[in-house]
């Protein structure tokens, strides 16, 4: 399982640990990933995703999974999220 947010594409960053003596050693900053189930109003079911805490706040701010995926860029989305986005678009077009 990769350490990458399925909705925003946020992944690990690199940097330095800096000691009191100003010694620098490499380290990784990992995203705060959570396993959540987000509900889709258009499809009437939930989807399990591994997303960052910042992405979860963004989903709430935009008004749910459907609204977030409608505005999201396809490049940032995972294959699973892209499949969900297409299903939602198809359901909204037929409704």
MOPAC internal coordinates of N, CA, C and O (Angstrom, degrees):
PM7 1SCF
backbone

  N    0.0000 0     0.00 0     0.00 0    0    0    0
  C    1.4506 1     0.00 0     0.00 0    1    0    0
  C    1.5309 1   108.24 1     0.00 0    2    1    0
  O    1.2310 1   120.87 1   -56.68 1    3    2    1
  N    1.3166 1   115.94 1   123.32 1    3    2    1
  C    1.4548 1   118.72 1  -177.69 1    5    3    2
  C    1.5282 1   110.92 1   -79.16 1    6    5    3
  O    1.2310 1   121.13 1   -25.50 1    7    6    5
  N    1.3222 1   115.44 1   154.50 1    7    6    5
  C    1.4654 1   120.96 1   178.88 1    9    7    6
  C    1.5174 1   108.53 1   -91.27 1   10    9    7
  O    1.2310 1   120.45 1  -112.54 1   11   10    9
  N    1.3247 1   116.75 1    67.46 1   11   10    9
  C    1.4512 1   122.30 1  -177.52 1   13   11   10
  C    1.5262 1   108.78 1  -139.87 1   14   13   11
  O    1.2310 1   120.82 1   -43.89 1   15   14   13
  N    1.3281 1   116.04 1   136.11 1   15   14   13
  C    1.4637 1   121.59 1   178.98 1   17   15   14
  C    1.5238 1   108.81 1   -70.27 1   18   17   15
  O    1.2310 1   120.27 1   -46.45 1   19   18   17
  N    1.3321 1   117.08 1   133.55 1   19   18   17
  C    1.4564 1   121.16 1  -177.62 1   21   19   18
  C    1.5296 1   113.13 1   -74.31 1   22   21   19
  O    1.2310 1   119.77 1   158.76 1   23   22   21
  N    1.3267 1   118.04 1   -21.24 1   23   22   21
  C    1.4600 1   120.41 1  -177.30 1   25   23   22
  C    1.5257 1   113.80 1  -100.41 1   26   25   23
  O    1.2310 1   120.14 1   142.47 1   27   26   25
  N    1.3254 1   117.33 1   -37.53 1   27   26   25
  C    1.4635 1   119.42 1  -176.53 1   29   27   26
  C    1.5225 1   113.59 1  -106.29 1   30   29   27
  O    1.2310 1   119.73 1   165.15 1   31   30   29
  N    1.3243 1   118.11 1   -14.85 1   31   30   29
  C    1.4556 1   121.36 1  -178.29 1   33   31   30
  C    1.5171 1   113.50 1    78.46 1   34   33   31
  O    1.2310 1   120.18 1  -171.67 1   35   34   33
  N    1.3255 1   117.26 1     8.33 1   35   34   33
  C    1.4692 1   121.30 1  -179.63 1   37   35   34
  C    1.5291 1   109.40 1   -65.91 1   38   37   35
  O    1.2310 1   120.48 1   -49.87 1   39   38   37
  N    1.3486 1   116.70 1   130.13 1   39   38   37
  C    1.4583 1   121.67 1  -178.34 1   41   39   38
  C    1.5128 1   111.31 1  -131.16 1   42   41   39
  O    1.2310 1   120.35 1     8.95 1   43   42   41
  N    1.3403 1   116.93 1  -171.05 1   43   42   41
  C    1.4584 1   120.36 1  -179.73 1   45   43   42
  C    1.5284 1   112.10 1   -65.50 1   46   45   43
  O    1.2310 1   121.31 1   -34.27 1   47   46   45
  N    1.3362 1   115.09 1   145.73 1   47   46   45
  C    1.4628 1   121.52 1   174.29 1   49   47   46
  C    1.5237 1   107.30 1  -117.49 1   50   49   47
  O    1.2310 1   120.33 1   -20.88 1   51   50   49
  N    1.3293 1   116.98 1   159.12 1   51   50   49
  C    1.4543 1   119.68 1   178.87 1   53   51   50
  C    1.5165 1   109.77 1  -113.72 1   54   53   51
  O    1.2310 1   121.46 1   -24.63 1   55   54   53
  N    1.3224 1   114.81 1   155.37 1   55   54   53
  C    1.4504 1   120.59 1   179.83 1   57   55   54
  C    1.5141 1   109.52 1  -166.85 1   58   57   55
  O    1.2310 1   120.41 1    23.04 1   59   58   57
  N    1.3033 1   116.82 1  -156.96 1   59   58   57
  C    1.4594 1   121.89 1  -177.93 1   61   59   58
  C    1.5196 1   111.32 1  -126.37 1   62   61   59
  O    1.2310 1   121.15 1   -36.77 1   63   62   61
  N    1.3483 1   115.41 1   143.23 1   63   62   61
  C    1.4531 1   121.27 1   161.79 1   65   63   62
  C    1.5231 1   105.43 1   -83.85 1   66   65   63
  O    1.2310 1   119.87 1   -49.70 1   67   66   65
  N    1.3114 1   117.86 1   130.30 1   67   66   65
  C    1.4597 1   120.96 1   179.98 1   69   67   66
  C    1.5265 1   107.95 1  -117.18 1   70   69   67
  O    1.2310 1   121.04 1   -61.82 1   71   70   69
  N    1.3412 1   115.62 1   118.18 1   71   70   69
  C    1.4571 1   120.71 1  -178.23 1   73   71   70
  C    1.5269 1   110.46 1   -81.36 1   74   73   71
  O    1.2310 1   121.47 1    -5.82 1   75   74   73
  N    1.3180 1   114.78 1   174.18 1   75   74   73
  C    1.4590 1   120.51 1   177.87 1   77   75   74
  C    1.5334 1   111.09 1   -62.09 1   78   77   75
  O    1.2310 1   120.95 1   149.81 1   79   78   77
  N    1.3432 1   115.79 1   -30.19 1   79   78   77
  C    1.4625 1   121.39 1   178.43 1   81   79   78
  C    1.5343 1   111.35 1   -85.75 1   82   81   79
  O    1.2310 1   120.47 1  -171.41 1   83   82   81
  N    1.3439 1   116.71 1     8.59 1   83   82   81
  C    1.4657 1   124.40 1   178.58 1   85   83   82
  C    1.5245 1   112.62 1    67.09 1   86   85   83
  O    1.2310 1   120.26 1  -154.13 1   87   86   85
  N    1.3625 1   117.11 1    25.87 1   87   86   85
  C    1.4646 1   121.03 1   171.50 1   89   87   86
  C    1.5208 1   108.15 1   -77.82 1   90   89   87
  O    1.2310 1   120.75 1   -40.42 1   91   90   89
  N    1.3136 1   116.17 1   139.58 1   91   90   89
  C    1.4670 1   120.34 1  -177.17 1   93   91   90
  C    1.5289 1   109.88 1  -117.15 1   94   93   91
  O    1.2310 1   121.01 1   -53.09 1   95   94   93
  N    1.3325 1   115.67 1   126.91 1   95   94   93
  C    1.4584 1   121.53 1   174.86 1   97   95   94
  C    1.5181 1   107.86 1  -127.74 1   98   97   95
  O    1.2310 1   120.73 1   -34.55 1   99   98   97
  N    1.3271 1   116.22 1   145.45 1   99   98   97
  C    1.4593 1   121.24 1  -177.01 1  101   99   98
  C    1.5238 1   111.56 1   -67.21 1  102  101   99
  O    1.2310 1   120.71 1   -33.29 1  103  102  101
  N    1.3186 1   116.24 1   146.71 1  103  102  101
  C    1.4644 1   122.41 1   175.71 1  105  103  102
  C    1.5130 1   109.51 1  -150.15 1  106  105  103
  O    1.2310 1   120.56 1   -10.54 1  107  106  105
  N    1.3265 1   116.53 1   169.46 1  107  106  105
  C    1.4643 1   121.84 1   177.74 1  109  107  106
  C    1.5177 1   109.55 1  -118.72 1  110  109  107
  O    1.2310 1   120.88 1   -42.42 1  111  110  109
  N    1.3254 1   115.92 1   137.58 1  111  110  109
  C    1.4557 1   122.38 1   173.50 1  113  111  110
  C    1.5232 1   106.49 1  -100.68 1  114  113  111
  O    1.2310 1   120.18 1   -68.19 1  115  114  113
  N    1.3302 1   117.26 1   111.81 1  115  114  113
  C    1.4615 1   121.07 1  -177.07 1  117  115  114
  C    1.5279 1   110.46 1   -92.59 1  118  117  115
  O    1.2310 1   119.80 1   -35.75 1  119  118  117
  N    1.3427 1   117.98 1   144.25 1  119  118  117
  C    1.4637 1   120.03 1   177.28 1  121  119  118
  C    1.5325 1   110.76 1   -69.67 1  122  121  119
  O    1.2310 1   120.95 1   -26.24 1  123  122  121
  N    1.3189 1   115.78 1   153.76 1  123  122  121
  C    1.4638 1   122.01 1   180.00 1  125  123  122
  C    1.5289 1   108.16 1   -83.95 1  126  125  123
  O    1.2310 1   120.52 1   -93.55 1  127  126  125
  N    1.3467 1   116.61 1    86.45 1  127  126  125
  C    1.4636 1   121.66 1  -175.78 1  129  127  126
  C    1.5223 1   111.32 1   -91.15 1  130  129  127
  O    1.2310 1   121.34 1   -39.23 1  131  130  129
  N    1.3385 1   115.04 1   140.77 1  131  130  129
  C    1.4621 1   122.19 1   178.73 1  133  131  130
  C    1.5245 1   108.99 1  -133.43 1  134  133  131
  O    1.2310 1   120.80 1   -36.68 1  135  134  133
  N    1.3402 1   116.08 1   143.32 1  135  134  133
  C    1.4595 1   121.41 1   173.31 1  137  135  134
  C    1.5221 1   107.60 1   -87.40 1  138  137  135
  O    1.2310 1   120.38 1   -64.43 1  139  138  137
  N    1.3302 1   116.88 1   115.57 1  139  138  137
  C    1.4593 1   121.00 1  -178.08 1  141  139  138
  C    1.5233 1   110.04 1  -130.84 1  142  141  139
  O    1.2310 1   121.04 1   -21.78 1  143  142  141
  N    1.3191 1   115.62 1   158.22 1  143  142  141
  C    1.4573 1   121.88 1   172.67 1  145  143  142
  C    1.5193 1   107.24 1  -111.59 1  146  145  143
  O    1.2310 1   120.83 1   -62.68 1  147  146  145
  N    1.3249 1   116.02 1   117.32 1  147  146  145
  C    1.4602 1   121.79 1  -179.75 1  149  147  146
  C    1.5210 1   109.35 1  -105.72 1  150  149  147
  O    1.2310 1   120.86 1   -43.10 1  151  150  149
  N    1.3361 1   115.95 1   136.90 1  151  150  149
  C    1.4555 1   121.91 1  -177.60 1  153  151  150
  C    1.5241 1   110.90 1   -90.63 1  154  153  151
  O    1.2310 1   120.73 1   -42.05 1  155  154  153
  N    1.3258 1   116.20 1   137.95 1  155  154  153
  C    1.4576 1   122.25 1   174.85 1  157  155  154
  C    1.5311 1   108.30 1  -105.59 1  158  157  155
  O    1.2310 1   120.84 1   -55.76 1  159  158  157
  N    1.3483 1   115.99 1   124.24 1  159  158  157
  C    1.4677 1   119.33 1   179.36 1  161  159  158
  C    1.5271 1   111.07 1   -71.80 1  162  161  159
  O    1.2310 1   120.29 1   143.03 1  163  162  161
  N    1.3251 1   117.05 1   -36.97 1  163  162  161
  C    1.4675 1   120.97 1  -176.83 1  165  163  162
  C    1.5231 1   111.61 1   -67.09 1  166  165  163
  O    1.2310 1   120.31 1   141.43 1  167  166  165
  N    1.3357 1   117.02 1   -38.57 1  167  166  165
  C    1.4608 1   120.95 1  -177.52 1  169  167  166
  C    1.5232 1   112.62 1   -96.24 1  170  169  167
  O    1.2310 1   120.21 1   163.51 1  171  170  169
  N    1.3353 1   117.21 1   -16.49 1  171  170  169
  C    1.4536 1   121.01 1   177.54 1  173  171  170
  C    1.5176 1   114.24 1    69.61 1  174  173  171
  O    1.2310 1   120.15 1  -149.10 1  175  174  173
  N    1.3242 1   117.31 1    30.90 1  175  174  173
  C    1.4620 1   120.12 1   178.37 1  177  175  174
  C    1.5191 1   109.51 1  -149.88 1  178  177  175
  O    1.2310 1   120.99 1   -10.01 1  179  178  177
  N    1.3311 1   115.71 1   169.99 1  179  178  177
  C    1.4558 1   121.35 1  -178.76 1  181  179  178
  C    1.5168 1   111.66 1  -101.86 1  182  181  179
  O    1.2310 1   120.85 1   -25.00 1  183  182  181
  N    1.3371 1   115.98 1   155.00 1  183  182  181
  C    1.4524 1   122.64 1   177.93 1  185  183  182
  C    1.5168 1   109.19 1  -128.97 1  186  185  183
  O    1.2310 1   120.26 1   -48.28 1  187  186  185
  N    1.3472 1   117.12 1   131.72 1  187  186  185
  C    1.4614 1   121.53 1   177.77 1  189  187  186
  C    1.5184 1   108.34 1   -85.52 1  190  189  187
  O    1.2310 1   120.78 1   -55.80 1  191  190  189
  N    1.3398 1   116.11 1   124.20 1  191  190  189
  C    1.4586 1   122.42 1   179.94 1  193  191  190
  C    1.5135 1   110.14 1  -133.18 1  194  193  191
  O    1.2310 1   120.47 1   -25.19 1  195  194  193
  N    1.3166 1   116.71 1   154.81 1  195  194  193
  C    1.4652 1   122.39 1   174.94 1  197  195  194
  C    1.5240 1   106.79 1  -109.10 1  198  197  195
  O    1.2310 1   121.11 1   -78.97 1  199  198  197
  N    1.3356 1   115.49 1   101.03 1  199  198  197
  C    1.4621 1   120.19 1  -173.17 1  201  199  198
  C    1.5248 1   110.54 1  -127.09 1  202  201  199
  O    1.2310 1   121.08 1   -18.89 1  203  202  201
  N    1.3310 1   115.54 1   161.11 1  203  202  201
  C    1.4576 1   120.89 1   178.54 1  205  203  202
  C    1.5236 1   109.99 1   -77.23 1  206  205  203
  O    1.2310 1   120.84 1   -18.91 1  207  206  205
  N    1.3216 1   115.99 1   161.09 1  207  206  205
  C    1.4611 1   121.38 1   178.51 1  209  207  206
  C    1.5248 1   110.09 1   -63.40 1  210  209  207
  O    1.2310 1   120.12 1   144.48 1  211  210  209
  N    1.3334 1   117.38 1   -35.52 1  211  210  209
  C    1.4623 1   120.96 1   178.15 1  213  211  210
  C    1.5291 1   110.64 1   -65.92 1  214  213  211
  O    1.2310 1   120.04 1   141.84 1  215  214  213
  N    1.3320 1   117.53 1   -38.16 1  215  214  213
  C    1.4596 1   121.02 1   178.26 1  217  215  214
  C    1.5312 1   110.78 1   -67.24 1  218  217  215
  O    1.2310 1   120.30 1   143.79 1  219  218  217
  N    1.3182 1   117.04 1   -36.21 1  219  218  217
  C    1.4667 1   120.81 1   178.20 1  221  219  218
  C    1.5227 1   110.54 1   -63.34 1  222  221  219
  O    1.2310 1   120.37 1   139.08 1  223  222  221
  N    1.3439 1   116.89 1   -40.92 1  223  222  221
  C    1.4671 1   120.15 1   176.19 1  225  223  222
  C    1.5267 1   110.65 1   -65.50 1  226  225  223
  O    1.2310 1   120.20 1   142.07 1  227  226  225
  N    1.3349 1   117.22 1   -37.93 1  227  226  225
  C    1.4621 1   121.18 1   179.47 1  229  227  226
  C    1.5295 1   111.21 1   -65.55 1  230  229  227
  O    1.2310 1   120.46 1   140.67 1  231  230  229
  N    1.3280 1   116.73 1   -39.33 1  231  230  229
  C    1.4692 1   120.97 1   177.69 1  233  231  230
  C    1.5228 1   109.69 1   -62.38 1  234  233  231
  O    1.2310 1   120.05 1   135.27 1  235  234  233
  N    1.3357 1   117.51 1   -44.73 1  235  234  233
  C    1.4627 1   121.23 1   178.39 1  237  235  234
  C    1.5243 1   111.04 1   -63.68 1  238  237  235
  O    1.2310 1   120.62 1   139.51 1  239  238  237
  N    1.3285 1   116.43 1   -40.49 1  239  238  237
  C    1.4639 1   121.29 1  -177.89 1  241  239  238
  C    1.5335 1   111.86 1   -65.46 1  242  241  239
  O    1.2310 1   120.59 1   141.20 1  243  242  241
  N    1.3236 1   116.47 1   -38.80 1  243  242  241
  C    1.4698 1   120.67 1  -178.37 1  245  243  242
  C    1.5209 1   113.21 1   -81.06 1  246  245  243
  O    1.2310 1   119.88 1   170.17 1  247  246  245
  N    1.3171 1   117.83 1    -9.83 1  247  246  245
  C    1.4559 1   120.31 1   175.14 1  249  247  246
  C    1.5061 1   114.66 1    99.94 1  250  249  247
  O    1.2310 1   119.75 1  -150.43 1  251  250  249
  N    1.3155 1   118.08 1    29.57 1  251  250  249
  C    1.4537 1   121.27 1   174.69 1  253  251  250
  C    1.5164 1   113.50 1   113.97 1  254  253  251
  O    1.2310 1   121.54 1    -6.04 1  255  254  253
  N    1.3334 1   114.67 1   173.96 1  255  254  253
  C    1.4619 1   121.80 1  -176.30 1  257  255  254
  C    1.5230 1   112.37 1   -63.33 1  258  257  255
  O    1.2310 1   120.40 1   137.96 1  259  258  257
  N    1.3304 1   116.84 1   -42.04 1  259  258  257
  C    1.4731 1   120.38 1  -178.08 1  261  259  258
  C    1.5270 1   111.76 1   -60.90 1  262  261  259
  O    1.2310 1   120.29 1   133.45 1  263  262  261
  N    1.3187 1   117.06 1   -46.55 1  263  262  261
  C    1.4601 1   121.31 1  -179.41 1  265  263  262
  C    1.5227 1   111.12 1   -67.74 1  266  265  263
  O    1.2310 1   120.36 1   142.39 1  267  266  265
  N    1.3386 1   116.92 1   -37.61 1  267  266  265
  C    1.4659 1   119.65 1   179.85 1  269  267  266
  C    1.5215 1   110.76 1   -65.01 1  270  269  267
  O    1.2310 1   120.30 1   133.31 1  271  270  269
  N    1.3291 1   117.03 1   -46.69 1  271  270  269
  C    1.4681 1   120.34 1  -177.72 1  273  271  270
  C    1.5224 1   112.19 1   -68.43 1  274  273  271
  O    1.2310 1   120.18 1   150.50 1  275  274  273
  N    1.3334 1   117.27 1   -29.50 1  275  274  273
  C    1.4637 1   120.21 1   178.78 1  277  275  274
  C    1.5231 1   110.95 1   -63.60 1  278  277  275
  O    1.2310 1   120.12 1   143.91 1  279  278  277
  N    1.3434 1   117.38 1   -36.09 1  279  278  277
  C    1.4631 1   121.42 1  -178.57 1  281  279  278
  C    1.5298 1   113.07 1   -92.03 1  282  281  279
  O    1.2310 1   119.75 1   165.11 1  283  282  281
  N    1.3374 1   118.08 1   -14.89 1  283  282  281
  C    1.4653 1   121.60 1  -174.00 1  285  283  282
  C    1.5271 1   111.21 1   -71.46 1  286  285  283
  O    1.2310 1   121.18 1   -33.49 1  287  286  285
  N    1.3360 1   115.35 1   146.51 1  287  286  285
  C    1.4589 1   121.54 1   176.21 1  289  287  286
  C    1.5231 1   109.32 1   -79.01 1  290  289  287
  O    1.2310 1   120.45 1   -41.34 1  291  290  289
  N    1.3258 1   116.74 1   138.66 1  291  290  289
  C    1.4609 1   121.11 1  -177.63 1  293  291  290
  C    1.5270 1   112.58 1   -63.53 1  294  293  291
  O    1.2310 1   119.96 1   151.23 1  295  294  293
  N    1.3265 1   117.68 1   -28.77 1  295  294  293
  C    1.4679 1   121.84 1  -177.73 1  297  295  294
  C    1.5269 1   111.21 1   -65.62 1  298  297  295
  O    1.2310 1   120.15 1   143.97 1  299  298  297
  N    1.3379 1   117.33 1   -36.03 1  299  298  297
  C    1.4617 1   121.65 1  -176.91 1  301  299  298
  C    1.5281 1   112.61 1   -78.06 1  302  301  299
  O    1.2310 1   119.86 1   155.79 1  303  302  301
  N    1.3256 1   117.87 1   -24.21 1  303  302  301
  C    1.4598 1   121.57 1  -173.86 1  305  303  302
  C    1.5278 1   111.73 1   -78.74 1  306  305  303
  O    1.2310 1   120.96 1   -30.87 1  307  306  305
  N    1.3373 1   115.77 1   149.13 1  307  306  305
  C    1.4612 1   120.85 1   173.84 1  309  307  306
  C    1.5311 1   108.56 1   -76.11 1  310  309  307
  O    1.2310 1   120.83 1    -8.85 1  311  310  309
  N    1.3213 1   116.03 1   171.15 1  311  310  309
  C    1.4638 1   121.03 1  -179.97 1  313  311  310
  C    1.5296 1   110.62 1   -61.75 1  314  313  311
  O    1.2310 1   120.58 1   140.78 1  315  314  313
  N    1.3294 1   116.50 1   -39.22 1  315  314  313
  C    1.4667 1   121.56 1   179.34 1  317  315  314
  C    1.5304 1   111.15 1   -65.58 1  318  317  315
  O    1.2310 1   120.51 1   135.39 1  319  318  317
  N    1.3359 1   116.63 1   -44.61 1  319  318  317
  C    1.4656 1   121.10 1  -179.55 1  321  319  318
  C    1.5301 1   110.83 1   -67.61 1  322  321  319
  O    1.2310 1   120.31 1   144.81 1  323  322  321
  N    1.3348 1   117.01 1   -35.19 1  323  322  321
  C    1.4613 1   121.15 1   178.51 1  325  323  322
  C    1.5247 1   110.78 1   -65.72 1  326  325  323
  O    1.2310 1   120.92 1   142.39 1  327  326  325
  N    1.3320 1   115.85 1   -37.61 1  327  326  325
  C    1.4698 1   121.02 1   177.67 1  329  327  326
  C    1.5311 1   110.20 1   -65.11 1  330  329  327
  O    1.2310 1   120.60 1   138.15 1  331  330  329
  N    1.3340 1   116.46 1   -41.85 1  331  330  329
  C    1.4636 1   121.29 1   178.13 1  333  331  330
  C    1.5247 1   110.40 1   -64.34 1  334  333  331
  O    1.2310 1   120.27 1   138.76 1  335  334  333
  N    1.3291 1   117.08 1   -41.24 1  335  334  333
  C    1.4703 1   121.91 1   179.90 1  337  335  334
  C    1.5252 1   110.58 1   -60.54 1  338  337  335
  O    1.2310 1   119.98 1   138.20 1  339  338  337
  N    1.3308 1   117.64 1   -41.80 1  339  338  337
  C    1.4617 1   121.49 1  -179.95 1  341  339  338
  C    1.5252 1   110.98 1   -68.20 1  342  341  339
  O    1.2310 1   120.05 1   141.73 1  343  342  341
  N    1.3297 1   117.50 1   -38.27 1  343  342  341
  C    1.4637 1   121.33 1   177.71 1  345  343  342
  C    1.5186 1   110.64 1   -63.51 1  346  345  343
  O    1.2310 1   120.44 1   137.90 1  347  346  345
  N    1.3367 1   116.77 1   -42.10 1  347  346  345
  C    1.4632 1   121.43 1  -179.63 1  349  347  346
  C    1.5129 1   110.43 1   -66.16 1  350  349  347
  O    1.2310 1   120.17 1   136.54 1  351  350  349
  N    1.3429 1   117.28 1   -43.46 1  351  350  349
  C    1.4625 1   121.23 1   179.47 1  353  351  350
  C    1.5163 1   110.87 1   -62.31 1  354  353  351
  O    1.2310 1   120.25 1   140.31 1  355  354  353
  N    1.3126 1   117.12 1   -39.69 1  355  354  353
  C    1.4639 1   121.70 1   178.42 1  357  355  354
  C    1.5248 1   111.46 1   -65.90 1  358  357  355
  O    1.2310 1   120.55 1   138.22 1  359  358  357
  N    1.3466 1   116.55 1   -41.78 1  359  358  357
  C    1.4634 1   120.68 1   179.82 1  361  359  358
  C    1.5220 1   111.15 1   -67.20 1  362  361  359
  O    1.2310 1   119.97 1   141.84 1  363  362  361
  N    1.3525 1   117.67 1   -38.16 1  363  362  361
  C    1.4574 1   120.17 1  -179.78 1  365  363  362
  C    1.5408 1   111.30 1   -72.90 1  366  365  363
  O    1.2310 1   120.02 1   149.30 1  367  366  365
  N    1.3402 1   117.57 1   -30.70 1  367  366  365
  C    1.4631 1   120.22 1   179.20 1  369  367  366
  C    1.5256 1   110.88 1   -70.98 1  370  369  367
  O    1.2310 1   120.51 1   143.59 1  371  370  369
  N    1.3362 1   116.63 1   -36.41 1  371  370  369
  C    1.4653 1   119.84 1  -178.75 1  373  371  370
  C    1.5295 1   111.70 1   -78.46 1  374  373  371
  O    1.2310 1   119.99 1   156.79 1  375  374  373
  N    1.3299 1   117.62 1   -23.21 1  375  374  373
  C    1.4753 1   120.90 1  -177.81 1  377  375  374
  C    1.5252 1   112.27 1   -80.83 1  378  377  375
  O    1.2310 1   120.10 1   180.00 1  379  378  377

